[in-house]
């Protein structure tokens, strides 16, 4: 069994429908956060993003399989990879992946050029940390070679970064 933590976001078109398409593409979603509106990163003028975090299980999918599934969801939503931190119909990032071990879940670490796990910038993004913490208060993420509580990582972010992420009244169906 593998478990994936995925961050989804959209700021083009029907943003909520795009997020829902990602939920539908991930299979057995065991938890979906609320939908958050977040200010965009980078220096590109654009509208705010809707973001959420999903936790999904699959009995046979490995980390590469989760990445393929994420990319396919993006392609289906018409994602075109353009300017870094630019507008997106749908962005699906594999944040972390866990394999079931004899003593419980084991985080998969990867430095492969095509797949870095955990996501190398997830701990710097309130739009990932806030929704993840909302659905998994005990979540941990390996940063700098050691597993750290997501709550601790979130507390280390600048207040302005945390305040740029606001819970919306929108809801995803899992």
C-alpha positions in Angstrom: 0.0 0.0 0.0 1.2 3.5 -0.8 -0.1 6.8 0.4 0.4 10.1 -1.4 0.1 13.6 -0.1 -0.7 15.9 -3.1 -1.1 19.6 -3.3 -3.5 20.9 -5.9 -4.0 24.4 -7.2 -5.6 26.4 -10.0 -6.0 30.1 -10.9 -7.4 29.9 -14.4 -10.9 29.2 -15.6 -13.3 27.4 -13.2 -10.8 26.9 -10.5 -13.0 24.7 -8.2 -13.9 22.4 -11.1 -10.2 22.0 -11.9 -9.5 21.1 -8.3 -12.4 18.6 -8.3 -11.0 17.0 -11.5 -7.7 16.3 -9.6 -9.6 14.8 -6.7 -11.5 12.5 -9.2 -8.3 11.5 -10.9 -6.5 10.4 -7.8 -8.6 7.3 -7.0 -9.0 6.5 -3.3 -8.9 9.9 -1.7 -9.0 9.3 2.1 -8.9 13.0 3.0 -9.4 16.3 1.2 -8.7 19.5 2.9 -10.9 22.6 2.7 -10.3 24.8 -0.3 -8.0 27.8 0.4 -7.5 30.9 -1.6 -3.8 31.9 -1.7 -1.9 34.8 -3.2 0.3 33.8 -6.1 4.0 33.3 -5.7 6.6 35.0 -8.0 6.6 38.1 -10.0 3.9 37.3 -12.5 0.7 39.4 -12.2 -2.2 36.9 -11.9 -5.3 36.1 -10.0 -5.2 34.2 -6.6 -5.0 30.4 -6.6 -7.5 28.0 -5.1 -5.5 25.3 -3.3 -6.1 22.1 -1.4 -4.2 19.1 -0.1 -5.3 15.5 -0.8 -4.2 12.3 0.9 -4.8 9.2 -1.3 -4.1 5.5 -1.0 -3.4 2.9 -3.7 -2.5 -0.7 -3.1 -0.1 -1.0 -6.0 0.9 2.6 -7.0 4.5 3.6 -6.3 5.9 7.1 -6.2 6.5 7.2 -9.9 3.0 6.1 -10.5 1.7 8.9 -8.3 3.7 11.4 -10.3 2.4 10.0 -13.6 -1.2 10.2 -12.2 -0.5 13.9 -11.2 0.8 14.8 -14.6 -2.1 13.1 -16.4 -4.6 15.1 -14.2 -2.7 18.3 -15.3 -2.8 17.3 -19.0 -6.5 16.5 -18.8 -7.1 20.0 -17.4 -5.2 21.6 -20.3 -2.1 22.4 -18.3 0.7 24.1 -20.4 4.0 24.4 -18.7 5.1 28.0 -19.2 6.6 30.6 -17.0 7.7 29.4 -13.6 5.2 30.4 -10.9 2.9 31.6 -13.7 -0.9 31.0 -14.0 -2.1 27.4 -14.2 -5.3 25.6 -15.1 -4.2 22.9 -12.7 -1.0 22.2 -10.7 -0.7 18.8 -9.0 2.4 18.4 -6.9 3.4 15.2 -5.2 4.5 16.5 -1.8 5.3 13.2 0.0 4.8 9.5 -0.5 4.7 6.7 2.0 5.0 2.9 1.7 3.5 0.7 4.3 6.2 -1.0 6.3 6.0 -3.6 9.1 6.1 -0.8 11.7 3.8 1.6 9.9 4.2 4.1 7.1 7.8 4.8 5.8 8.4 8.0 3.9 9.9 7.5 0.5 12.9 9.7 -0.2 14.1 10.3 -3.8 16.7 12.5 -5.4 15.9 11.2 -8.9 16.1 14.1 -11.5 12.5 13.3 -12.4 11.1 13.0 -8.9 12.4 14.6 -5.8 10.7 13.4 -2.6 9.7 15.0 -0.4 8.9 18.0 -2.5 11.9 20.3 -2.0 9.9 23.5 -1.4 6.8 22.2 0.3 7.9 23.3 3.7 8.2 26.9 2.5 4.7 27.1 1.2 1.9 28.0 3.6 -0.6 27.0 0.9 0.7 23.4 1.3 1.3 23.3 5.1 -2.0 24.9 6.2 -4.4 22.5 4.4 -2.2 19.5 5.1 -2.2 20.2 8.8 -5.9 20.7 8.7 -6.5 17.1 7.6 -3.5 15.5 9.3 -2.5 17.3 12.5 0.2 14.7 13.2 1.8 15.1 9.7 5.6 15.0 9.4 7.8 15.9 6.5 11.5 15.2 6.0 13.4 18.4 5.7 17.2 18.6 5.9 17.5 14.9 6.5 15.1 14.6 9.4 11.4 14.2 9.9 9.8 17.3 11.3 6.2 18.1 12.3 4.3 20.0 9.7 3.0 22.2 12.5 6.6 23.2 13.4 7.5 23.9 9.8 4.4 26.1 9.4 5.2 28.0 12.5 8.6 28.9 11.1 7.1 30.6 8.0 6.8 34.4 8.0 3.5 35.7 9.3 2.8 37.3 5.9 3.2 34.0 4.2 0.8 32.3 6.5 -1.7 35.2 6.3 -1.7 35.0 2.4 -3.6 31.7 2.7 -7.3 32.0 3.5 -9.9 29.3 4.0 -12.8 29.7 1.5 -16.4 28.4 1.8 -15.8 26.1 -1.2 -15.8 22.3 -0.7 -14.4 19.4 -2.7 -16.2 16.1 -3.0 -14.0 13.1 -2.2 
